[in-house]
Each structure stands twice: as structure tokens, then as C-alpha cells.
Amino acid sequence: MDVTPALSELLERSRAGDETSLNELVSTLYGELHRVASRQLRGERIGHTLQTTALVHEVYLKLAGSREFGFNDKTHFLCVASRVMRHVLVDHARARATKRRAQDEPGELEPLTTGIHVAAGKSVAPIELLDLDRALEALSREDQSLAQLIEMRYFGGMTAEETAGALGQSVHIVRHDLRLAQAWLSRRLSK
């Protein structure tokens, strides 16, 4: 990935524990974070309660609250932000499910889908976020690296080339493992 000198300096400050660097990193990479958040919310119904900008801001608040991240590079920052985004979306979906149960009106709130589509047989259907989260947790227990690939690809919007660079692997291996992870998820989600 291209890294400008200013971005390199921000990443170095982040690794050194400079707490103000997160503000500048998010500001510098806001467009990319917004793109990833937009992709996550694509396909949701009109009037969805969590909007793209709000999702990016929630990710920022979670990152700022942790203060534990020293980012190695732009890809590492986006990987961590993608993981945090996944958790924000899952928390939102769980809160909506709780609200639905409390209201005892199952038809009023639709499930939060991911905008991610996994082929199941010959059909392709959107995946409910909580189902995907449970499947990713199961995959993570079985093979953490495959779960990480799915997070990077679908929650982070990273290409195979970007993922390969972040993981220090060949693009061929990343694409192979990604197909393996997708097949695993397809089987798991079609049960």
C-alpha cells in the first residue's frame, strides 16, 4: 500500500504511544473508513437507524477508548478498524434484537443483514449479521487465520493483494484460503 510521509509519521507516533495520533490517523484515513462503513451498510432498508457516518464515529470512539493499538502500517490500522466495525455492527444488531423481544412485536424490526452474500448452493442470499458473527466465531475456533481473512475481506473491504501484503503471504495463498473460508461459511450458514 502507498504510504505518504505524513501517514508514515502518524503511524510511527501511534507505535510510540502518542494518543493524539489516532485523531490524525482517523482524519487522514476517514475517506477509506467511510467507504468501508458504507459497504457494510449497503443493502440495508431505507431509514436504517445506523448510518455510515455514525458507524465511522462509533469505530473511532471504540479505538480511542482502547488506547492499546500501535499500528504497524495503514493496512494494520484498517484491519483493526474493520474488526472494531464488525463488533459495533454486531452490538447494534444485538441491541435491536433485544428491543424487538422487549416490544414482543417480531415483525416491526427487520434483522440487520451484512450486505455480504455467500453462495449457498445455487442461490445467493444476504446474511443476517448475528448469524455471520456466530459462524465467524466458530470458524475462528477452528482456524483463526481463515476467520481473519473473512474479516479483512468483507468487513475491511481489502483486496486479495492488500490482504497478502498485510499478512506477508502470496496473493495465490490468500485467494486459495479465502475460497476455503467462504466454502466453510457457506456450509455453516446453510445449516
Protein Blocks (a to p, Z undefined) as FASTA:
>chain_A
ZZdfklmmmmmmmmnopaklmmmmmmmmmmmmmmmmmmmmgoiaehiabdfklmmmmmmm
mmmmnopaccfblmlmmmmmmmmmmmmmmmmmmmmmmmmmmnopaklpccddehiacdeh
jbccdddfklmmmmmmmmmmmommlmmmmmmmmmnopafklmmmmnopafklmmmmmmmm
mmmmmmmmmZZ
